[in-house]
Amino acid sequence: MFEKIRNLKNKKGFTLVELIVVLVILAILAALLIPALTGYIDKANKEKVIAETRMIVMAVQTEASTYYGTEGSTGAIAAGTIADKAGTANSAEKTMYDEIVKLAEVKGLTGTPTASFQAEVGTNGAVTSVSYENGTYTCVYTASSSTYKVEKPATAPADYAGTVVVK
């Protein structure tokens, strides 16, 4: 009898019970981590939308300042659509849109657009607001309060066009 016990002690390896206990502990840890990780992923996606909106704001401000510097406050920009990715805008407006997209370097706006933005520029050449939608989130920048507000839209945008509106 003692010989069998000594033989069991000399055996190397884990028992089935020990393996099951380890697996149960790992399953409990995974169950605790998954909800926490999804929260971090969602927060990271919101931060990404804010960063993309900031890039668009800077690009619109650059183009608006360039236009304001060359055309002045009495330039040809009127209230309404400045650029339309669908191709209905005139060549100057299309060039402005393309420059904004190139400066912003937002992947959703290049190639086949999966995102859209709308920007408002005052007659003094300053950006007053920008709304950016990437298909998942909408981020609205308001210059008067310098805030970025992120929310999930109720529906996805029907078409992906960029517009710049001047007040």
N, C-alpha and C positions, 0 to 999 in steps of 0.2 A: 504494500500500500504506500509506504513512504517512498518507495522507488518511483511510483507513478507520479507522485506530487513533485519529486525532484525533476523528473522528466518534463513536466508541465512548466516548471520554473525555468528550465533551460531553453525552452522553446522561445524563439524571438518572433515578434509580430503583435498585432492587435486582435483583441477578441471582437466578435460581432457586436456585442453590447457597446464596447468602447467606440467603434465606428459609427454606430447609430446615434450615440450621444453627441459626437462631434458634428454629424450631419444636422441634427436637430438644432444645435447651437448656431451653426452657420445659417440655417433657414430663418431662425429668429432674428439674427443680425441683418440678413437681407431684407426681411419684412420691415425692419425699423428704418433701414437706409433708403429704400425706394421712395417713400413719400418725401423724405427730406431732399433727395436728389432732384425729383421733379420740380420742387419749389425753386431750387437753384437754377435749373434749366429755364424755367419760365421767367425768372428774374433776369437772367442773362439775355434772353431774347428781348425783353423790354429795354434793357440797357443798349442792346444793339440797335433797336429802332430809334432810340434817342440819339445815338451817335450818328446814324445815317441822316437823321433830321438836321443835326448840327452841320453836317457836311453840305446838305442842300441849302441851309440858311446861308452858310458862308459863300457858296457858289452863286446863289441868287444875289447876295449883297455885292459880290465882286462884279457881276454883270450889270447890276443896277447902277453901281457907282461908275462903271466904265461908260454906260449909256448916258448917265446924268452928266458926266464930265465932258462928253463930246456933244451931246444934244442940248444940255441945259434943261431947266425945269419946264420950258415951253416946247419940248421935243414932241415928236410925232406919236409917242405912246399915249393912247387914250384908255379910259377905263374899259375893261373887257379882257378877252383872251389875247395874250401875247404870243404864246407858242402852243402848238397842238401837235402831238406826236402822230396823230392820224393823217396829217398832211394837208389840213385845210388852211393853215396859216400861211401868210406870205413869206417870202424868202428871208427877210430880215428877222421876222419873228421866229422862224424855224432855226436860223443860225443862232439866235439868242438861246433858244431851248437846247440846241445841241451843245453849246458852250457850257450851259449850266450842268447838263448831264455829264459832260467830260470833266468839268472841274469837281463835281461832287464825288465822282468815282463810286457811285452806288450801283452794285451789280444788277439790282432789280430794274434799273432804269435803262440799261443798255441792251442791245440786241433785241430780242423779243421781250418787251416790258412785262414784268410781273408786279410792278409797283407803280404808284402814281403820286404826284404831288401837285399842290396848288399854293402859289405864293402871292402875297399882296405887297406892293411897294408904294410908298407915299410919293407925292410929287417932289419931295426933297431928295429922292433917291435912296431912302432908307427902307429896309424891310420892315413891314408892320406885322405880318403873320405868315406862317408857313404851315401847311397841313400835308403830312406824308403818310401814305398807306402802303404797307408792303404785302398786303393780302391776309396777314394774321392780326396785325395791330395797326392802329391809327395813332399818330403822334402829332400834336398841334403845338406849335411854338407861337407865343404871343410876345411881341417885342415890348409892349407897354409894361408888362410885369416880368419879362425875361424868364418865362416859365415854359417847361415842356410837359405836356399832359399826355399820358399814354393810356389807351383803352382798346378793348376789343370791339371791332365794328359789328353791327348786327348782321350785315350782309357784305359779301365781297364786292368790290367795285365792278361795274358793268364793263367799262373799258379802261384801259390804262393809258391815260393821257396826262401830260404835264401842262399846267397853265400858270402864267404869271399875270396877276391883275394889278394894275396901277390905279391908285385912288387920286 
